[in-house]
């Protein structure tokens, strides 16, 4: 037993030394003002010691609560980075540049896996357990701002990048387009409640939007969005995104929400044809449908990589489990994309303090 006790004792000593080393390293990274303002917690007198307070000295006005109740407006939550002593703000552009470098590593891994799984031969199966369909397309970019879920917890809710920015911006700088509403408009309703954004919604399969999203800042028209402007055999009107933006007098969209049941591929082919290298939105919330009667894997891969070539990258994904409940493959998934282009029109790529 003695050797075991000695071994345990030596491990405890090593662990203690390691902890002290990490603490020393942490303190050494702080600037002198921060180190001078540190106030360590100890409690030897029933919690009445004057130092039994926040680790940052309240006299330095740094002991404010960072997070409050979820109902508090985002503009009142937290503090700017400049309020934290010794903390250097990281610019949005620097974060995006780093994320683009990391993202290319994912692209290389995708291509390596495609080769390993014999893509281009009859042996390739995008639904096998070794490399499942969606694993080729991970949401591996970054949202350089706060991330909030807006709308229902169930199908129809969306993850929004930089929600606090939209809450703070005047109406003229916030435009949302929503394709495919089908009476599920709790996302649109919450955006109207929390921001001054204007919403332009289109869906020829319904006669109106749901009750949550009606009002003076909400416009609905029974159109489908697609590759061309036309009226189909069922007397349904189709219009391109470019045409709709021209009719509304818009040159930029802050949030583009798309849920059009498999028509997204030809629609976005048209968008990429019409707008070239700079697509006209800051972020894209889109449900992708990859059932084989909608699109084959090689065509989806080509479409996906074309979208990437426009500087539009996925930062969040959420699998739609509804097909699973019916015993089908998981052929639908929500994706959130950030557009890294657009200059001053794109609210999400600007630098903030």
ZIKA-V867632 format. One record per residue. N is the residue number from 1. RES is the residue in three letters. PSI is psi in radians with two decimals (* if undefined). Layout:
((N:RES:PSI) (N:RES:PSI))
This chain:
((1:UNK:-0.52) (2:UNK:-0.81) (3:UNK:-0.63) (4:UNK:-0.76) (5:UNK:-0.67) (6:UNK:-0.72) (7:UNK:-0.77) (8:UNK:-0.71) (9:UNK:-0.76) (10:UNK:-0.67) (11:UNK:-0.68) (12:UNK:-0.72) (13:UNK:-0.80) (14:UNK:-0.71) (15:UNK:-0.70) (16:UNK:-0.75) (17:UNK:-0.70) (18:UNK:-0.72) (19:UNK:-0.76) (20:UNK:-0.67) (21:UNK:-0.76) (22:UNK:-0.68) (23:UNK:-0.74) (24:UNK:-0.69) (25:UNK:-0.70) (26:UNK:-0.82) (27:UNK:-0.63) (28:UNK:-0.39) (29:UNK:-0.23) (30:UNK:2.65) (31:UNK:2.98) (32:UNK:-0.68) (33:UNK:-0.70) (34:UNK:-0.76) (35:UNK:-0.65) (36:UNK:-0.44) (37:UNK:-0.01) (38:UNK:2.38) (39:UNK:1.85) (40:UNK:2.50) (41:UNK:2.29) (42:UNK:2.77) (43:UNK:1.49) (44:UNK:0.04) (45:UNK:0.77) (46:UNK:0.32) (47:UNK:0.16) (48:UNK:-0.01) (49:UNK:2.41) (50:UNK:-0.32) (51:UNK:-0.04) (52:UNK:1.12) (53:UNK:-2.90) (54:UNK:2.58) (55:UNK:-0.47) (56:UNK:2.30) (57:UNK:2.12) (58:UNK:-0.48) (59:UNK:-0.35) (60:UNK:0.14) (61:UNK:0.58) (62:UNK:0.25) (63:UNK:0.36) (64:UNK:2.60) (65:UNK:2.31) (66:UNK:-0.77) (67:UNK:2.40) (68:UNK:-2.93) (69:UNK:2.63) (70:UNK:-0.38) (71:UNK:-0.23) (72:UNK:2.34) (73:UNK:2.52) (74:UNK:-0.57) (75:UNK:-0.30) (76:UNK:0.06) (77:UNK:2.45) (78:UNK:-2.93) (79:UNK:2.73) (80:UNK:2.73) (81:UNK:-0.55) (82:UNK:-0.28) (83:UNK:-0.18) (84:UNK:2.04) (85:UNK:2.35) (86:UNK:-0.04) (87:UNK:2.16) (88:UNK:2.13) (89:UNK:2.46) (90:UNK:2.18) (91:UNK:2.67) (92:UNK:-0.75) (93:UNK:-0.68) (94:UNK:-0.70) (95:UNK:-0.73) (96:UNK:-0.73) (97:UNK:-0.75) (98:UNK:-0.75) (99:UNK:-0.64) (100:UNK:-0.65) (101:UNK:-0.78) (102:UNK:-0.64) (103:UNK:-0.62) (104:UNK:-0.49) (105:UNK:-0.69) (106:UNK:-0.70) (107:UNK:-0.74) (108:UNK:-0.70) (109:UNK:-0.67) (110:UNK:-0.86) (111:UNK:-0.64) (112:UNK:-0.72) (113:UNK:-0.65) (114:UNK:-0.73) (115:UNK:-0.72) (116:UNK:-0.63) (117:UNK:0.20) (118:UNK:0.76) (119:UNK:2.40) (120:UNK:-0.03) (121:UNK:2.88) (122:UNK:-0.28) (123:UNK:-0.23) (124:UNK:2.29) (125:UNK:1.88) (126:UNK:-0.09) (127:UNK:0.24) (128:UNK:2.87) (129:UNK:-0.42) (130:UNK:-0.77) (131:UNK:1.60) (132:UNK:2.61) (133:UNK:-1.01) (134:UNK:-0.31) (135:UNK:-0.32) (136:UNK:-0.28) (137:UNK:1.06) (138:UNK:2.61) (139:UNK:1.47) (140:UNK:0.30) (141:UNK:-2.82) (142:UNK:2.50) (143:UNK:2.07) (144:UNK:0.34) (145:UNK:-3.00) (146:UNK:2.61) (147:UNK:2.22) (148:UNK:2.53) (149:UNK:2.29) (150:UNK:2.35) (151:UNK:-2.87) (152:UNK:2.75) (153:UNK:-0.41) (154:UNK:-2.91) (155:UNK:2.26) (156:UNK:-0.41) (157:UNK:2.66) (158:UNK:2.53) (159:UNK:2.13) (160:UNK:2.28) (161:UNK:2.20) (162:UNK:0.68) (163:UNK:-0.65) (164:UNK:-0.52) (165:UNK:-0.69) (166:UNK:-0.57) (167:UNK:-0.50) (168:UNK:-0.25) (169:UNK:2.58) (170:UNK:2.79) (171:UNK:-0.69) (172:UNK:-0.29) (173:UNK:0.27) (174:UNK:1.91) (175:UNK:2.28) (176:UNK:2.29) (177:UNK:2.36) (178:UNK:1.99) (179:UNK:2.05) (180:UNK:1.60) (181:UNK:-0.79) (182:UNK:0.69) (183:UNK:-0.13) (184:UNK:1.59) (185:UNK:0.49) (186:UNK:-0.56) (187:UNK:-0.88) (188:UNK:-0.70) (189:UNK:-0.75) (190:UNK:-0.65) (191:UNK:-0.68) (192:UNK:-0.66) (193:UNK:-0.66) (194:UNK:-0.23) (195:UNK:3.09) (196:UNK:0.35) (197:UNK:2.68) (198:UNK:2.44) (199:UNK:2.33) (200:UNK:1.93) (201:UNK:2.53) (202:UNK:2.28) (203:UNK:1.96) (204:UNK:-0.02) (205:UNK:-0.13) (206:UNK:2.86) (207:UNK:-0.30) (208:UNK:3.02) (209:UNK:2.93) (210:UNK:2.91) (211:UNK:-0.38) (212:UNK:-0.40) (213:UNK:0.57) (214:UNK:2.67) (215:UNK:-3.12) (216:UNK:-0.35) (217:UNK:0.25) (218:UNK:2.19) (219:UNK:2.25) (220:UNK:2.41) (221:UNK:2.44) (222:UNK:1.17) (223:UNK:2.62) (224:UNK:2.57) (225:UNK:2.44) (226:UNK:-2.78) (227:UNK:-0.56) (228:UNK:2.87) (229:UNK:2.06) (230:UNK:2.95) (231:UNK:2.21) (232:UNK:-3.08) (233:UNK:-0.40) (234:UNK:0.21) (235:UNK:0.50) (236:UNK:2.40) (237:UNK:2.27) (238:UNK:2.41) (239:UNK:2.64) (240:UNK:2.81) (241:UNK:-0.70) (242:UNK:-0.75) (243:UNK:-0.76) (244:UNK:-0.72) (245:UNK:-0.68) (246:UNK:-0.73) (247:UNK:-0.59) (248:UNK:-0.11) (249:UNK:0.55) (250:UNK:2.51) (251:UNK:-0.01) (252:UNK:2.55) (253:UNK:2.29) (254:UNK:-0.83) (255:UNK:2.17) (256:UNK:2.02) (257:UNK:2.19) (258:UNK:2.12) (259:UNK:1.46) (260:UNK:0.50) (261:UNK:0.86) (262:UNK:-0.26) (263:UNK:-0.03) (264:UNK:-0.47) (265:UNK:-0.90) (266:UNK:-0.54) (267:UNK:-0.79) (268:UNK:-0.44) (269:UNK:-0.75) (270:UNK:-0.74) (271:UNK:-0.77) (272:UNK:-0.58) (273:UNK:-0.75) (274:UNK:-0.56) (275:UNK:-0.07) (276:UNK:-2.36) (277:UNK:-0.21) (278:UNK:1.81) (279:UNK:2.56) (280:UNK:0.80) (281:UNK:2.70) (282:UNK:-0.79) (283:UNK:2.70) (284:UNK:2.17) (285:UNK:1.93) (286:UNK:2.31) (287:UNK:2.21) (288:UNK:2.39) (289:UNK:2.02) (290:UNK:0.46) (291:UNK:2.51) (292:UNK:-0.35) (293:UNK:-0.06) (294:UNK:-0.78) (295:UNK:2.50) (296:UNK:2.72) (297:UNK:-0.82) (298:UNK:-0.63) (299:UNK:-0.66) (300:UNK:-0.76) (301:UNK:-0.80) (302:UNK:-0.76) (303:UNK:-0.80) (304:UNK:-0.80) (305:UNK:-0.42) (306:UNK:-0.71) (307:UNK:-0.74) (308:UNK:-0.66) (309:UNK:-0.29) (310:UNK:0.11) (311:UNK:0.38) (312:UNK:2.04) (313:UNK:2.55) (314:UNK:2.34) (315:UNK:-0.11) (316:UNK:2.56) (317:UNK:2.62) (318:UNK:1.98) (319:UNK:2.34) (320:UNK:2.00) (321:UNK:-0.04) (322:UNK:-0.76) (323:UNK:-0.57) (324:UNK:-0.67) (325:UNK:-0.41) (326:UNK:0.19) (327:UNK:0.27) (328:UNK:3.02) (329:UNK:2.80) (330:UNK:1.35) (331:UNK:0.12) (332:UNK:2.38) (333:UNK:2.41) (334:UNK:2.39) (335:UNK:2.52) (336:UNK:2.20) (337:UNK:2.52) (338:UNK:2.30) (339:UNK:2.10) (340:UNK:0.12) (341:UNK:3.00) (342:UNK:-0.14) (343:UNK:-2.41) (344:UNK:-0.29) (345:UNK:-0.47) (346:UNK:1.82) (347:UNK:-0.52) (348:UNK:-0.20) (349:UNK:0.22) (350:UNK:2.64) (351:UNK:2.40) (352:UNK:2.66) (353:UNK:*))
